[in-house]
Amino acid sequence: MDQVVQVAGALLILAGYGAALAGWMSPHSLLYLLLNLVGSAVLCVLAFGDHEWGFVLLEGAWALISAYGLIALARGRVPSGPATH
């Protein structure tokens, strides 16, 4: 079951990233940030359970960055520079 959840988390991140690269959504949009937050949080939790500390760092940091972006968006601030995953 963990594998199914891992794949789902990865697909959320990849869906947002692919859509942003294709120009279908802004990397500063609510949907993009939510996809990244949920996907990376899921992967972080699973990595923590498996003691995969490098992935905990990577996905945990990405979840925090996405959360920061969501907070900025909620406060009416949109980052001005280019964004990448």
PEMO-V926253 format. One record per residue. N is the residue number from 0. RES is the residue in one letter. SS is DSSP state (helix for helix, strand for strand, loop for the rest). Layout:
N;RES;SS, N;RES;SS
This chain:
0;M;loop, 1;D;helix, 2;Q;helix, 3;V;helix, 4;V;helix, 5;Q;helix, 6;V;helix, 7;A;helix, 8;G;helix, 9;A;helix, 10;L;helix, 11;L;helix, 12;I;helix, 13;L;helix, 14;A;helix, 15;G;helix, 16;Y;helix, 17;G;helix, 18;A;helix, 19;A;helix, 20;L;helix, 21;A;helix, 22;G;loop, 23;W;loop, 24;M;loop, 25;S;loop, 26;P;loop, 27;H;loop, 28;S;loop, 29;L;helix, 30;L;helix, 31;Y;helix, 32;L;helix, 33;L;helix, 34;L;helix, 35;N;helix, 36;L;helix, 37;V;helix, 38;G;helix, 39;S;helix, 40;A;helix, 41;V;helix, 42;L;helix, 43;C;helix, 44;V;helix, 45;L;helix, 46;A;helix, 47;F;helix, 48;G;helix, 49;D;loop, 50;H;loop, 51;E;loop, 52;W;helix, 53;G;helix, 54;F;helix, 55;V;helix, 56;L;helix, 57;L;helix, 58;E;helix, 59;G;helix, 60;A;helix, 61;W;helix, 62;A;helix, 63;L;helix, 64;I;helix, 65;S;helix, 66;A;helix, 67;Y;helix, 68;G;helix, 69;L;helix, 70;I;helix, 71;A;helix, 72;L;helix, 73;A;helix, 74;R;loop, 75;G;loop, 76;R;loop, 77;V;loop, 78;P;loop, 79;S;loop, 80;G;loop, 81;P;loop, 82;A;loop, 83;T;loop, 84;H;loop
